[in-house]
Structure formats: C-alpha cells, structure tokens
C-alpha cells in the first residue's frame, strides 16, 4: 500500500484555507487547534477522491460473471465480462488514461492530544519497556503516537484488470472454466491502496500562525501565545516523525516563528514575516513523507 501526498486532490486539500475564527472573537490557542483539526477533518471528507462509477459497475459485473461460472452458466458469464469491459471502454480509449481508478474511500483520524513533551515522555517509556522485553506494551504505546488524518483510496489497477477480464473470456470460449474462475478471482482481489497523510500538528501550527497574524495588532499577548503554541505543535510533529521533502526544515520554521515573535514585541510590523511563515508552513505540510508499504492488496 503506497503512502504519499502526491495527488492534486490532496494538494488542494492541504493548500486550502481553513478559516476557524471570527476576527471579532479572540480564541485561546487550544480552541484554535481544536477548530483547525475539526475543519481539516471536514475538509478531508469533502476532498476525498471521486469514485469512478464505471469501475465500480465493472467490478460488480465481474463478480456476477464469477457467480454465473460457479452456477455452470458460461454464456451468461461471458456476457457479464463483455459488459464489464464495456463499462471501461471510454476510460481505456482516452489518450492519458489513469493507471488507477478509485472505487472506495476510507478516512481515519488519529489525534494524539498531548504536547511535544508528552510525546518525548512516551517515547522514553517505550524505550524502557523494550529494554525490559515488554514488546507488546511498547507496541500499544507506539500505536497511540500518531496525529494525522489518513485517507485511504482503494483503486482498481487499469493496467492489469481489463487484461484479466479478456483472459477470463478467452478461457470461457475454450471451455476452461476453472482457469476462467481463477483469473476472475484474482482480478477481483487485486487492488492498489494509496494512503494520503495529513499531519494534524502541522495543520494546527499553520492555523495558529494565521490566527495570530489577524490579531497581532490588537491583541499582542494572545498572538504571542498562539505562536508559542504553534512552535510546540511543530515540535510535536517532529517528535512524531513527520518528515518533509521540502527544503524548509523544522529548524527554519522555529527560527521564523522566533523572528516573528520579536517583531511583535518590538515595532510590530510583522505582516511580511507572517506571510512568509504561513507560506513555508503550507509548503512543508504539503510534502510530508510517511513510510511506504506494499503496492497492492
């Protein structure tokens, strides 16, 4: 199952604006992050991959063909396969046909609510448990050390699926029904899953900075609190292992936050610094690199 933030669909999600606060209302940093996480989850749902109905119908017809073969109805099975292929004709005939056709979406939110210090304490506890040979207990703690929105898109591989249907049809013509069944079974069990990761702490940090930029002139104290909270969220993201391919690093982001804080405390002409910081956070967020797993299910 490949994991990566590489599609236009996820890019549009990550770069979309999350507006969580009425400018006339001063929110605490915790309220900002709670709203940001809630909005990011809702936004993730709205940006889930559009399912390809033709592919879903084709799968249903292929399953129907397998049932028909099991009931000794090869002629009906062949017709079902032909209809299944027909559902994909338009897609197959396009010049830049997609390699994967989304047929299902799943979304899971895993939100570690503690601070960066809490992450560090848990990591140390995991190490202690491993040293004592308590692997299962350590594993349970490790599972909780995630703060992300996972969108799993189940795809039909267009490169292999139509060929499998054609081969099954050929076997039916040759009256090799057992072979046809095996090919259909394989075609109906081979999917590619792509998991897209949205790191919640980086989403929160971005919104905290954005909110701070709106109130820095009128509420300097709260703006500074938001920046401190944003810095902790970035620490948490780093300690949880969310690494980016972006040229922007956690160190650079922290330095820019510190620079912005100094500007607010001084002449408070931080508009350009806020814009730069928000831009760099968005760039960083869009290029988080989770681990890769196997290609297919």
Secondary structure as GFF3:
##gff-version 3
##sequence-region A 1 297
A	DSSP	beta_strand	2	3	.	.	.	ID=ss1
A	DSSP	alpha_helix	8	15	.	.	.	ID=ss2
A	DSSP	alpha_helix	29	46	.	.	.	ID=ss3
A	DSSP	alpha_helix	53	70	.	.	.	ID=ss4
A	DSSP	alpha_helix	74	87	.	.	.	ID=ss5
A	DSSP	alpha_helix	89	93	.	.	.	ID=ss6
A	DSSP	beta_strand	100	110	.	.	.	ID=ss7
A	DSSP	alpha_helix	116	131	.	.	.	ID=ss8
A	DSSP	alpha_helix	135	144	.	.	.	ID=ss9
A	DSSP	beta_strand	148	157	.	.	.	ID=ss10
A	DSSP	alpha_helix	161	173	.	.	.	ID=ss11
A	DSSP	alpha_helix	177	187	.	.	.	ID=ss12
A	DSSP	beta_strand	191	199	.	.	.	ID=ss13
A	DSSP	alpha_helix	200	215	.	.	.	ID=ss14
A	DSSP	alpha_helix	220	239	.	.	.	ID=ss15
A	DSSP	alpha_helix	250	265	.	.	.	ID=ss16
A	DSSP	alpha_helix	271	285	.	.	.	ID=ss17
###
